Amino acid sequence: MSTLLQVIFWRHAEAEDAPAGGDDLRRALTRNGRRDASAMAAWIKAHVPKPWMVCCSPALRSRQTALALADYPVEQPGLAPGASPDDILRIIEHHGEHRSALVLCGHQPALGSAALQWLSGTRAAFTLRKGGMIWVCQRERDGTPERVLRASLSPDLLD
C-alpha cells in the first residue's frame, strides 16, 4: 500500500468583521484567530509528513492562517471567497503528480464541500469550523486507488 497524495483542507481562522462597505479581502485575523492558526499549524507540523505545498486564498485572513505553517504560501485564486468546490478540486488535480502534502487554506462554503466531494464523491454542503481542518490521504491498495480520512480537527480540540 502506498500513499499517493495527502490533502489538508484548512479553513482560515477567526477574522475581524468587515466594516460597513469595507474590503472583505483585507479582513485580518483576530487575536483568537492568530492563536488558533498557530495551534493548528503546530499540530500539522507534528503529524503531517513533509514536504508540503501550502496554498491560500488571496484574502488576508487566509494568508495569515497559512503563514502560521509556511513562510511562503502560494496564493491561489481558486481558494478565494466565492470560489466553487470545483475550483478547489482543480487545484488538487494540478498538484496530483507531486509527492508532497497539499495544504489548502480557504473559505466556506466551498472548502468544506470540496473536502467532502474529494473524500467521498458526494456533492453536498459540508461546513468546517473556523480554523478547522480535514486531512485526507489518497493511497493505492492492491492496485486500486482509495481515499481515507486521516483526521478532522477544530482548534478548540487542541487546547
Secondary structure, 3 states (H helix, E strand, C coil): CEEEEEEEEEECCCECCCCCCCCHHHCCECHHHHHHHHHHHHHHHHHCCCCEEEEECCCHHHHHHHHCCCCCCEECHHHCCCCCHHHHHHHHHHHCCCCCEEEEEECCCHHHHHHHHHHHCCCCCCCCCCCCEEEEEEEEECCEEEEEEEEEECHHHHC
